[in-house]
């Protein structure tokens, strides 16, 4: 009976680490999407700043001389518009709209990854991701108190780590979703700056925990 139990635990360990490896592969994809999204958000911010730039300072003697020496009807109109003609505005607004659409598509991809992880964990019955990590952590504490064998302890620890990582990534995704849903061509510069910082810093992701997770698959 002890041999059978040992075989069962070794099989459980193999299965949990295979699941964990697949899990981290999806996390990698999610991280890649987050990085692309960060660059797009910066591009959106720069585009709006371009649209909002101040009109050219015509009181400067140098600028006034350059305009006077090269004055044409087209240049005069361009200067009056603050060096930003209608075509520039329309084109840039179109680009900004594309950026928001791209971000939305990336979020759909990220959501699919999260759903895939959720289904994978739920099918194995290792944890209830909808309830966060509480139930699994409670189970872990109870089992630890019983001084179970190290192999089983390792399986439980791995499943717990998966639950924690999933919770962090899900919070990160929710933050990104809220940012994208609030973007528009009237978003204040300070707000966009905060969004870009939040997206790139990823405050819900604990680097120490992620380092621990990656150590298990290397």
C-alpha positions in Angstrom: 0.0 0.0 0.0 2.9 2.4 0.8 4.4 1.7 -2.6 1.1 2.5 -4.3 0.8 5.7 -2.3 4.4 6.6 -3.3 3.7 6.0 -6.9 0.5 8.0 -6.7 2.4 11.0 -5.2 5.2 10.8 -7.8 2.6 10.8 -10.5 0.9 13.7 -8.9 4.2 15.6 -8.7 4.8 14.9 -12.4 1.3 16.1 -13.3 1.4 19.3 -11.2 4.8 20.3 -12.6 3.7 19.7 -16.2 0.6 21.8 -15.5 2.8 24.4 -13.9 5.1 24.5 -16.9 2.1 25.0 -19.3 0.8 27.6 -16.9 4.0 29.7 -17.0 4.2 29.4 -20.8 0.8 31.2 -20.9 2.1 33.8 -18.4 5.0 34.5 -20.8 2.5 35.2 -23.6 0.6 37.5 -21.3 3.8 39.3 -20.3 4.6 39.8 -24.0 1.1 41.3 -24.7 1.5 43.6 -21.7 4.8 44.9 -23.1 3.3 45.5 -26.6 0.4 47.2 -24.9 2.8 49.5 -22.9 4.5 50.6 -26.1 1.1 51.3 -27.8 -0.1 53.3 -24.8 3.1 55.5 -25.0 2.4 56.0 -28.7 -1.1 57.0 -28.0 0.1 59.5 -25.4 2.7 61.0 -27.8 0.1 61.3 -30.5 -2.2 63.3 -28.4 0.6 65.5 -27.1 1.4 66.2 -30.8 -2.1 67.3 -31.4 -2.1 69.6 -28.3 1.3 71.2 -28.9 1.4 75.0 -28.5 1.2 77.2 -31.6 4.6 78.3 -33.0 6.0 81.4 -31.3 5.9 84.1 -34.0 7.2 86.8 -31.7 10.7 85.5 -32.0 12.8 87.7 -34.3 14.5 84.7 -35.8 11.2 82.9 -36.5 9.6 86.0 -37.9 12.5 86.5 -40.3 12.3 82.9 -41.5 8.6 83.2 -42.1 9.0 86.5 -43.9 11.8 85.2 -46.1 9.9 82.1 -47.1 6.3 83.3 -46.9 3.8 81.6 -49.0 0.0 81.3 -48.7 0.4 77.6 -47.6 3.1 78.4 -45.0 1.0 81.3 -43.6 -2.0 79.0 -43.2 0.2 76.3 -41.6 1.7 78.9 -39.1 -1.8 80.2 -38.2 -2.8 76.6 -37.4 0.2 76.2 -35.1 2.1 74.1 -37.6 -0.6 71.5 -37.5 -2.7 71.3 -40.6 -6.1 69.5 -40.9 -4.6 66.5 -42.6 -2.1 66.1 -39.7 -5.0 66.2 -37.2 -7.2 63.7 -39.0 -4.3 61.3 -39.6 -3.1 61.5 -36.1 -6.6 61.0 -34.6 -7.0 58.0 -36.9 -3.7 56.6 -35.6 -4.8 57.2 -32.0 -8.1 55.3 -32.7 -6.1 52.4 -34.2 -3.9 52.3 -31.1 -6.9 52.0 -28.8 -8.4 49.3 -31.1 -5.0 47.4 -31.0 -5.0 47.6 -27.2 -8.5 46.3 -27.1 -7.4 43.3 -29.3 -4.4 42.6 -27.1 -6.7 42.6 -24.1 -8.9 40.0 -25.8 -5.9 37.9 -26.4 -4.8 38.3 -22.7 -8.3 37.4 -21.6 -8.2 34.2 -23.6 -5.0 33.3 -21.9 -6.5 33.9 -18.5 -9.5 31.8 -19.4 -7.2 29.0 -20.6 -5.3 29.1 -17.3 -8.6 29.2 -15.4 -10.0 26.1 -17.2 -6.8 24.2 -16.9 -6.6 24.7 -13.2 -10.3 24.0 -12.7 -10.2 20.8 -14.7 -7.4 19.4 -12.5 -9.3 20.4 -9.4 -6.2 21.8 -7.8 -7.7 25.1 -6.7 -10.8 27.3 -7.1 -9.4 30.3 -8.9 -12.7 32.2 -8.6 -12.2 32.3 -4.9 -8.6 33.5 -5.1 -6.0 31.8 -3.0 -7.7 31.7 0.4 -9.2 28.2 0.2 -6.0 26.6 -1.0 -3.8 28.5 1.4 -6.1 27.4 4.3 -5.7 23.8 3.1 -2.0 24.2 2.8 -1.7 25.5 6.4 -3.8 22.6 7.7 -1.8 20.0 5.9 1.5 21.5 7.0 0.4 21.2 10.6 0.0 17.4 10.0 3.6 17.0 9.0 2.9 15.4 5.7 5.6 13.8 3.5 7.8 16.3 1.6 6.6 15.1 -1.8 3.0 15.9 -1.1 4.0 19.1 0.5 5.8 20.1 -2.7 2.7 19.4 -4.8 0.6 21.6 -2.5 3.2 24.4 -2.6 3.3 24.4 -6.4 -0.5 24.6 -6.6 -0.5 27.4 -4.1 2.1 29.3 -6.1 0.0 28.9 -9.2 -3.0 30.4 -7.5 -1.0 33.4 -6.3 0.5 34.1 -9.7 -2.9 33.8 -11.3 -4.4 36.2 -8.9 -1.7 38.8 -9.6 -2.0 38.5 -13.3 -5.7 38.7 -13.2 -5.5 42.0 -11.2 -2.9 43.3 -13.8 -5.3 42.5 -16.6 -8.2 44.2 -14.9 -6.1 47.3 -14.5 -5.2 47.3 -18.2 -8.8 46.8 -19.1 -9.9 49.8 -17.1 -7.1 52.0 -18.6 -8.1 51.1 -22.2 -11.8 51.7 -21.6 -11.1 55.2 -20.3 -8.8 56.3 -23.2 -10.2 59.0 -25.5 -8.9 62.0 -27.4 -9.8 64.3 -24.5 -7.8 62.4 -21.9 -5.7 64.9 -19.8 -1.9 64.7 -20.2 -1.4 64.0 -16.5 -3.9 61.1 -16.6 -2.2 59.6 -19.7 1.2 59.9 -17.9 -0.2 58.0 -14.9 -1.7 55.3 -17.1 1.6 54.8 -18.9 3.4 54.5 -15.6 0.9 52.1 -14.1 0.9 49.9 -17.2 4.7 49.7 -17.4 5.3 49.3 -13.6 2.6 46.6 -13.2 2.0 47.2 -9.5 0.0 44.0 -8.9 2.9 41.8 -10.0 5.3 40.8 -7.2 8.7 40.3 -8.8 9.9 38.1 -6.0 7.0 35.7 -6.3 7.4 35.6 -10.1 11.2 34.9 -9.7 10.3 32.0 -7.4 7.8 30.7 -10.0 10.3 30.8 -12.9 12.9 29.0 -10.8 10.6 26.0 -10.7 10.5 25.7 -14.5 14.2 26.3 -15.2 
